[in-house]
């Protein structure tokens, strides 16, 4: 398997780039975010790659960073999700945003990707949620009323914190289960580096 390539960018297209590695041109399909991060044609670059073999077809996919490559490799393990659909997902959402949507079990966000229907989105969530090692953002922390948790989580996200940070901050709350203000203060203390 080809793990990465270092060379000079010979050509950039809408969904691919050709990397000249010592006179051999490697055509790699890439997400729009990875393509936009590439330097100009003629410049040198190292691109992480994943080679995909299906029947008699061999394809090479390129990635700007290890996070994107790892998520691509996880996505293509899900039945019904091929490399093109996985790249469409990575072109639609940054890896962290897509992982967050999976952790929140947000079928609407996952199914908004071209080529992913509701059933496939549910399958992605079911199969990848545990593999990605993210906290369960759909669960309500112990000792907290579900309505309060949702309300405070939404406020924290609106303030600019990620859903993962917000959910983690709600843990270890020992106040009244439905005290939204107390829960918000507790979460902000935790996010600010307090206890």
Order of alpha helices (4+ residues) and beta strands (2+ residues): beta-beta-beta-alpha-beta-beta-alpha-alpha-alpha-alpha-alpha-alpha-alpha-alpha
